[in-house]
Protein backbone atom coordinates (compact mmCIF):
# COMPACT_ATOMS: atom_id res chain seq x y z
CA UNK A 1 0.00 0.00 0.00
CA UNK A 2 1.28 3.44 -0.94
CA UNK A 3 1.60 6.28 1.55
CA UNK A 4 0.17 9.81 1.29
CA UNK A 5 2.05 13.07 1.87
CA UNK A 6 -0.02 15.43 4.04
CA UNK A 7 0.31 19.23 4.09
CA UNK A 8 -1.52 21.75 6.31
CA UNK A 9 -1.09 25.32 5.11
CA UNK A 10 -1.42 28.02 7.77
CA UNK A 11 -0.83 31.75 7.83
CA UNK A 12 2.34 31.52 9.95
CA UNK A 13 3.50 27.93 9.49
CA UNK A 14 3.04 24.97 7.16
CA UNK A 15 2.78 21.60 8.87
CA UNK A 16 3.37 18.33 7.11
CA UNK A 17 3.33 14.61 7.77
CA UNK A 18 2.97 11.22 6.17
CA UNK A 19 -0.05 8.96 6.26
CA UNK A 20 1.61 5.60 6.71
CA UNK A 21 -0.78 3.17 5.04
CA UNK A 22 0.78 0.07 6.61
CA UNK A 23 0.45 1.49 10.13
CA UNK A 24 -2.74 3.44 9.29
CA UNK A 25 -1.54 6.48 11.19
CA UNK A 26 0.03 9.93 10.89
CA UNK A 27 3.83 9.82 11.08
CA UNK A 28 6.96 11.87 10.30
CA UNK A 29 5.49 15.23 11.25
CA UNK A 30 7.31 18.53 10.81
CA UNK A 31 6.77 22.18 9.96
CA UNK A 32 8.37 25.26 8.43
CA UNK A 33 7.58 28.97 8.36
CA UNK A 34 5.02 29.94 5.75
CA UNK A 35 6.82 31.59 2.80
CA UNK A 36 6.12 35.19 1.87
CA UNK A 37 5.51 34.57 -1.82
CA UNK A 38 4.40 31.93 -4.32
CA UNK A 39 7.92 31.04 -5.40
CA UNK A 40 8.91 30.23 -1.82
CA UNK A 41 5.63 28.40 -1.32
CA UNK A 42 6.26 26.09 -4.26
CA UNK A 43 9.85 25.51 -3.16
CA UNK A 44 8.85 24.61 0.41
CA UNK A 45 6.13 22.19 -0.63
CA UNK A 46 8.27 20.54 -3.31
CA UNK A 47 11.03 19.91 -0.77
CA UNK A 48 8.59 18.20 1.60
CA UNK A 49 7.16 15.96 -1.11
CA UNK A 50 10.52 15.15 -2.68
CA UNK A 51 11.99 14.25 0.71
CA UNK A 52 9.10 11.84 1.32
CA UNK A 53 9.56 10.36 -2.15
CA UNK A 54 13.13 9.37 -1.27
CA UNK A 55 11.93 7.02 1.47
CA UNK A 56 8.34 6.17 0.52
CA UNK A 57 6.19 5.25 -2.44
CA UNK A 58 3.45 7.87 -2.55
CA UNK A 59 -0.04 7.64 -4.01
CA UNK A 60 -0.60 11.38 -3.77
CA UNK A 61 -0.53 14.59 -1.76
CA UNK A 62 -3.44 15.64 0.48
CA UNK A 63 -3.64 19.30 1.47
CA UNK A 64 -5.53 21.37 4.04
CA UNK A 65 -5.58 25.04 3.12
CA UNK A 66 -7.23 28.33 4.04
CA UNK A 67 -9.79 29.75 1.65
CA UNK A 68 -12.79 28.39 -0.22
CA UNK A 69 -11.55 25.41 -2.20
CA UNK A 70 -13.45 24.81 -5.43
CA UNK A 71 -13.12 21.05 -5.84
CA UNK A 72 -14.31 21.18 -9.45
CA UNK A 73 -11.86 23.79 -10.76
CA UNK A 74 -8.84 23.33 -8.46
CA UNK A 75 -8.98 27.02 -7.56
CA UNK A 76 -8.83 28.40 -4.01
CA UNK A 77 -11.49 31.11 -4.03
CA UNK A 78 -12.25 33.66 -1.30
CA UNK A 79 -9.47 35.29 0.70
CA UNK A 80 -6.93 34.42 3.38
CA UNK A 81 -3.68 35.59 4.95
CA UNK A 82 -1.93 34.17 1.86
CA UNK A 83 -3.26 36.13 -1.12
CA UNK A 84 -0.79 34.50 -3.50
CA UNK A 85 -2.52 31.09 -3.35
CA UNK A 86 -5.90 32.38 -4.57
CA UNK A 87 -7.82 32.63 -7.83
CA UNK A 88 -5.80 30.50 -10.23
CA UNK A 89 -5.60 26.76 -10.91
CA UNK A 90 -3.14 26.01 -8.13
CA UNK A 91 -4.12 22.36 -7.74
CA UNK A 92 -3.15 21.55 -11.33
CA UNK A 93 0.13 23.45 -10.93
CA UNK A 94 1.00 21.49 -7.80
CA UNK A 95 0.16 18.20 -9.51
CA UNK A 96 2.65 19.06 -12.26
CA UNK A 97 5.35 19.98 -9.75
CA UNK A 98 4.82 16.93 -7.55
CA UNK A 99 4.07 14.53 -10.43
CA UNK A 100 1.36 13.12 -8.16
CA UNK A 101 -2.41 13.49 -7.68
CA UNK A 102 -3.29 16.33 -5.28
CA UNK A 103 -6.44 16.87 -3.25
CA UNK A 104 -7.24 20.13 -1.47
CA UNK A 105 -9.85 21.03 1.12
CA UNK A 106 -10.55 23.99 3.40
CA UNK A 107 -8.87 23.71 6.81
CA UNK A 108 -12.08 23.82 8.90
CA UNK A 109 -13.64 21.20 6.64
CA UNK A 110 -10.56 19.02 7.13
CA UNK A 111 -10.80 19.33 10.91
CA UNK A 112 -14.46 18.30 10.76
CA UNK A 113 -13.63 15.28 8.58
CA UNK A 114 -10.96 14.21 11.07
CA UNK A 115 -13.42 14.33 13.97
CA UNK A 116 -15.98 12.33 11.99
CA UNK A 117 -13.51 9.72 10.75
CA UNK A 118 -11.69 8.85 13.97
CA UNK A 119 -12.24 11.62 16.52
CA UNK A 120 -14.99 12.62 18.91
CA UNK A 121 -17.69 12.04 16.25
CA UNK A 122 -16.38 8.68 15.05
CA UNK A 123 -19.20 6.55 13.68
CA UNK A 124 -21.47 9.52 12.96
CA UNK A 125 -22.37 10.82 9.50
CA UNK A 126 -24.07 14.16 10.17
CA UNK A 127 -22.42 16.83 12.26
CA UNK A 128 -21.78 20.53 12.60
CA UNK A 129 -18.26 21.68 13.37
CA UNK A 130 -18.09 25.14 14.94
CA UNK A 131 -14.66 26.77 15.14
CA UNK A 132 -14.42 29.61 17.67
CA UNK A 133 -11.20 31.50 17.07
CA UNK A 134 -10.51 35.12 16.14
CA UNK A 135 -13.80 34.83 14.29
CA UNK A 136 -16.30 31.99 13.96
CA UNK A 137 -16.18 29.45 11.15
CA UNK A 138 -16.85 25.79 10.76
CA UNK A 139 -18.12 23.02 8.55
CA UNK A 140 -21.24 21.04 7.74
CA UNK A 141 -20.89 17.27 7.32
CA UNK A 142 -23.91 15.60 5.71
CA UNK A 143 -23.98 11.86 5.08
CA UNK A 144 -20.26 11.67 5.80
CA UNK A 145 -19.18 14.35 3.33
CA UNK A 146 -18.53 18.08 3.44
CA UNK A 147 -21.46 20.23 2.34
CA UNK A 148 -19.80 23.08 0.44
CA UNK A 149 -22.88 25.00 -0.71
CA UNK A 150 -23.52 26.88 -3.95
CA UNK A 151 -21.00 29.66 -3.16
CA UNK A 152 -18.62 27.47 -1.11
CA UNK A 153 -19.89 29.17 2.05
CA UNK A 154 -21.16 26.05 3.78
CA UNK A 155 -20.07 26.27 7.43
CA UNK A 156 -19.42 30.02 7.47
CA UNK A 157 -21.50 30.41 10.60
CA UNK A 158 -19.68 33.58 11.61
CA UNK A 159 -21.57 35.44 8.87
CA UNK A 160 -24.94 34.68 10.46
CA UNK A 161 -26.57 37.41 12.50
CA UNK A 162 -26.66 37.46 16.27
CA UNK A 163 -29.53 38.79 18.35
CA UNK A 164 -27.50 41.98 18.79
CA UNK A 165 -28.77 44.10 15.90
CA UNK A 166 -26.78 43.66 12.71
CA UNK A 167 -23.72 42.26 14.45
CA UNK A 168 -22.56 38.88 13.20
CA UNK A 169 -21.88 35.81 15.31
CA UNK A 170 -18.17 36.46 14.75
CA UNK A 171 -18.63 39.94 16.25
CA UNK A 172 -20.10 38.72 19.53
CA UNK A 173 -19.18 35.09 20.16
CA UNK A 174 -15.40 34.86 20.54
CA UNK A 175 -12.89 35.40 23.32
CA UNK A 176 -11.37 38.15 21.16
CA UNK A 177 -14.67 40.03 20.97
CA UNK A 178 -15.21 39.49 24.70
CA UNK A 179 -11.85 41.07 25.51
CA UNK A 180 -12.49 43.94 23.10
CA UNK A 181 -15.80 44.82 24.77
CA UNK A 182 -14.35 44.63 28.27
CA UNK A 183 -11.22 46.62 27.42
CA UNK A 184 -13.22 49.37 25.72
CA UNK A 185 -15.46 49.70 28.77
CA UNK A 186 -12.66 49.57 31.36
CA UNK A 187 -9.74 51.07 29.39
CA UNK A 188 -7.67 47.95 30.06
CA UNK A 189 -5.72 45.54 27.90
CA UNK A 190 -6.80 42.06 29.01
CA UNK A 191 -6.85 38.93 26.85
CA UNK A 192 -10.01 36.89 26.45
CA UNK A 193 -8.70 34.29 28.89
CA UNK A 194 -7.99 36.99 31.45
CA UNK A 195 -11.52 38.38 31.13
CA UNK A 196 -12.94 34.88 31.67
CA UNK A 197 -10.72 34.61 34.77
CA UNK A 198 -12.07 37.95 36.00
CA UNK A 199 -15.62 36.69 35.48
CA UNK A 200 -14.89 33.50 37.41
CA UNK A 201 -13.46 35.65 40.23
CA UNK A 202 -16.56 37.80 40.57
CA UNK A 203 -15.98 40.80 38.27
CA UNK A 204 -19.56 41.83 37.45
CA UNK A 205 -18.86 43.44 34.07
CA UNK A 206 -16.74 40.48 32.97
CA UNK A 207 -19.54 38.17 34.09
CA UNK A 208 -22.08 40.15 32.06
CA UNK A 209 -20.01 40.03 28.88
CA UNK A 210 -19.16 36.35 29.37
CA UNK A 211 -22.85 35.62 29.83
CA UNK A 212 -23.59 37.48 26.59
CA UNK A 213 -21.04 35.27 24.81
CA UNK A 214 -22.55 32.07 26.21
CA UNK A 215 -26.02 33.24 25.21
CA UNK A 216 -25.02 34.15 21.67
CA UNK A 217 -23.29 30.79 21.18
CA UNK A 218 -26.33 29.04 22.66
CA UNK A 219 -28.69 30.75 20.21
CA UNK A 220 -26.35 29.93 17.31
CA UNK A 221 -26.09 26.27 18.32
CA UNK A 222 -29.84 26.03 18.93
CA UNK A 223 -30.53 27.40 15.45
CA UNK A 224 -27.98 25.08 13.84
CA UNK A 225 -29.42 22.07 15.66
CA UNK A 226 -32.95 22.76 14.56
CA UNK A 227 -31.90 23.86 11.07
CA UNK A 228 -29.69 20.87 10.20
CA UNK A 229 -30.57 18.35 12.94
CA UNK A 230 -27.03 16.92 13.18
CA UNK A 231 -26.12 13.99 15.41
CA UNK A 232 -23.53 16.15 17.17
CA UNK A 233 -22.20 19.70 17.25
CA UNK A 234 -18.43 19.72 17.73
CA UNK A 235 -16.65 22.83 19.04
CA UNK A 236 -13.12 23.69 17.95
CA UNK A 237 -10.73 26.59 18.46
CA UNK A 238 -8.71 27.42 21.56
CA UNK A 239 -11.72 28.30 23.73
CA UNK A 240 -13.30 24.91 23.03
CA UNK A 241 -10.95 23.29 25.57
CA UNK A 242 -12.12 25.48 28.46
CA UNK A 243 -13.97 23.20 30.88
CA UNK A 244 -16.55 25.89 31.66
CA UNK A 245 -17.61 26.61 28.07
CA UNK A 246 -20.00 23.78 27.19
CA UNK A 247 -21.75 23.66 30.61
CA UNK A 248 -22.46 27.41 30.38
CA UNK A 249 -23.71 27.10 26.80
CA UNK A 250 -25.96 24.20 27.81
CA UNK A 251 -27.41 26.29 30.65
CA UNK A 252 -28.33 29.00 28.14
CA UNK A 253 -29.83 26.48 25.72
CA UNK A 254 -31.89 25.03 28.56
CA UNK A 255 -33.33 28.53 29.16
CA UNK A 256 -34.34 28.60 25.49
CA UNK A 257 -35.90 25.13 25.71
CA UNK A 258 -37.84 26.19 28.82
CA UNK A 259 -39.44 29.01 26.81
CA UNK A 260 -39.71 27.41 23.36
CA UNK A 261 -41.90 24.45 24.24
CA UNK A 262 -41.98 23.09 20.69
CA UNK A 263 -38.25 22.24 20.84
CA UNK A 264 -38.05 18.70 22.28
CA UNK A 265 -34.36 18.02 22.95
CA UNK A 266 -30.97 19.41 23.94
CA UNK A 267 -28.26 19.39 21.24
CA UNK A 268 -25.32 17.04 21.79
CA UNK A 269 -22.31 19.36 22.13
CA UNK A 270 -18.75 18.05 22.39
CA UNK A 271 -15.26 19.51 22.37
CA UNK A 272 -13.04 18.42 19.47
CA UNK A 273 -10.63 15.55 20.10
CA UNK A 274 -7.93 16.54 17.65
CA UNK A 275 -6.02 19.78 17.88
CA UNK A 276 -2.73 20.39 16.07
CA UNK A 277 -3.07 17.24 13.95
CA UNK A 278 -6.71 17.71 12.97
CA UNK A 279 -6.12 19.34 9.59
CA UNK A 280 -3.49 16.80 8.53
CA UNK A 281 -5.72 13.86 9.47
CA UNK A 282 -8.70 15.49 7.76
CA UNK A 283 -6.67 16.06 4.59
CA UNK A 284 -6.05 12.31 4.54
CA UNK A 285 -9.80 11.63 4.96
CA UNK A 286 -10.57 14.01 2.09
CA UNK A 287 -8.00 12.24 -0.11
CA UNK A 288 -9.52 8.87 0.81
CA UNK A 289 -13.02 10.10 -0.09
CA UNK A 290 -11.81 11.66 -3.36
CA UNK A 291 -10.07 8.56 -4.70
N, C-alpha and C positions, 0 to 999 in steps of 0.2 A: 504493500500500500504506500502511495506517495504522500509526502507531507505537504503542508500549506504554510507559506510565509504570511505572517499577520502584521499589519501596520495600523497604528492608531495615531492619526494626525491631530495635534492640538496646537493652540495658539502659541504656546511657549516651548513645548517639547513634543517630539515624535517618539512614541513607544513602539517597540516591535517585539515579535516573538515567533515561535514556530509551533504549529499544531502538529504534534508528533502522532501520526496515525496509528502506529503500533501500540503506543502507550495510551492513546486517546486522551491526551492532555496537553496543556500549554507549557512549553519549555523554552529555554534559551532566550530569556527576556533581556531587553536592554533599552536604551533610549539615547537620543541626542537632541541638542537644541534645534528648535525649528528654524530653518534657514530664512533669510530675509527676502529672497527672490526665487523665481521659478528655476533658474539655472542651479542654484544651490539645492533646491528641493529635489529636482531630478537626480542630482549627484548623490545626495544623502540616501534616497530610496534605492537607487541602483546599487550602491555599496552594500546595503542590507541584504538585498535579494541575491546579489552575486556571492556574498559571503556564505549565505545559506546554501546556494547551489554547489559550493565546493564540497560540502559535507553531506548533502541530502538531495534526494530526487524529489523535485517539487511538482505538484499538479497545478499550482496556481498561486496567486497572491490575493489575499482578502484584506480589504481596507475599510477602516472606520474613519470618517472625515466630517468636519463641520460643513454646514451648508445643506441645501436641498438637492439631494442627489436624484437626477432624472435617470432611472434605470433603463429607459428605452433609448436615450440618446447618448449616454455616457458623459453628460455635462453636469457639473455641479452648479446649480442655479442659486439664487438668493445671494446672501452676503455673509461674510465672516471676518475674523481677524486676519485672514490670509487672502487678500483680494486677488492675488496672482493665480489662484487655483480655480477661479470661477469663469463660467460663460464661454468655454470652448471644450472641444471633445478630448478632455484630459484622460479619460479611461482608455481610449484607443491609443493615445500617445504612450501611456504607461505600458500597455500591452506590447507595443513595438519595442520599447526599451528593455523590458524584462524578458521578452520572447516567451511569455506565459499568459494564460487567461487571467484577467483581473476582475474582481467584483468590488463594488463600492456601495456603502450605505452610510446614512447619516449617523452621527455618534450616539445620539439619544435612542434612535431605533436599534442600534447595535446593543446598547446596554439592556434594552427591553428584551431583545431576542435571547441574550445571555441568561437573564432571569427566568425566562420561559423554558429554555432548553435544559438548564441544569441548576438553576438558582432557586430563589425563594418561591417561584411560581412553577417549578418543575411539575409536569403532568397536566398543566392547564393549557387552554388554547385561546382564551379570550381574556385579555387584561389591559389595563391602562397603566402606563408608566409616567409618573409625574416627577420631573426633575426640578428641584427648588435650589437654585444657585443665585447668581447675580440677578437673573430674571427667572421666569418659569417657562419650562419647555416640557417635552415628553414624547410619548409615542402611543399609538393605538395598535394593539395586536388583535386581529380578528381571525379566528380559525387557524391560529398558529403562524400567521404571516402579518407583516407590517401593512397597515392601511395608510397609503401615502396621500390619498385624496386628489382631486382634480388639479389643484395648484401646488401639490406637494406640501401642503400645510397641515396634513394630518398630525395631530399631537402638539400643535402650537397653542397650548392652553393658555399661555401667558398673554395672548392677544384677546382673550375673552374678557368681558367687562365684569368688574366687581360690583358690589352693591353701592360703592362709593362714587356716585356720579358717573363720569366718563373715564374714570381711572381703570386701567387694566389690572388683571390679576398679577401681572409682573410688578405693577406699581405698588401693590399693597400686601403682597404675600411672601416676601422674602426677608431674611435676616438683614440684608443690605438696606431694604426700604424701612425696616423697623429702626435701624440705627440712624438713618437719615432723619426720620421724623423726630426721634428723641433728641438728637443733637441740635436740630433746628430749634426745638422748643427750649432746650436747656443751655444752648451755646457751649456744648461739650464736644468731645471727639471720641466717643466710645464705638467699639465694634458691635456687631449684632450679638455676638456671644456675651459680651460684657453687659449689654442691655438686658438680655435674658437673665443673666446673673443678678442684676439689680432688681428685676421683677421677682425673682425667687427669694430675694432678701428683703422684700417688702416695699420697694420704691413704687409709689402709687401710679405715677405717670408711666413708668416702664411696664407695670402690670396692665394698664389700660391699653397701651399700644401692642403688647404681646397678645392680649385678649382679642384685639382687632385682627391680628394676624391669624390666630387660631380660627376665628369666626370666618374670615374670608376664605381660608383653605377649606374649612368645613363646607361652606356653601359651594365652592368649586367642586369638591369631591362628591357632594350630594348630587349636584347637577350631572356630573360625569357618570355616576352610578346609574341614575335613572334615565340618562340619555343613551348610554351604550350597554348597560347591564352586564359589565364584565364579571368574571369569577373572582378577580382580585384587583385592587388598586395598589401598585407598588410605588413607594416614595424613594427618590434618589436625591443626590446632592448632599453637601456637607451637613446640613441641618437634619437630614433624615436619620442620622445616627443618634440624635439627642433623645434620651430615654423619656423625656417629658412631652415630646411633640405629638405622637400618635394618641396617647391618653387624653391630651387637651383637645385635640381635633375631634375625637370621639365624643367627648362631653358636649362640644358645640353641635355635633350632628344629632346627638340625642335630644337636644333642645329643639332642633328642627323637627325631628320625628314626633316629639310630644305635641307640636302645634299642627303639623301637616299629617293628619290622621290617615290619609290615603296611602302614605308611604309605609310599606309593611316590614322593612328590614334595614338593619345597619350594614353599610358596606364593609367588606373585608379589606382592611388596610394593613399593609406590611412594609417594613423597611427593607431596602434592597440587600441582597446577600453579597453581591460582588461590588468591589469598589474600583481600585486601580486597574484591575484586569478585565473589567466588564466589557469595555469596547473591543478589546482583542478577542475575547471569547465570542462576543456577538458577531464580529466580522467573520469568524469561522462558521457560525451558524448560518449567516447570510450566504456564504460561499456554498455551504452544504445544500441549502434550499435552492440555490440558483443553478446547480449542476446535477 
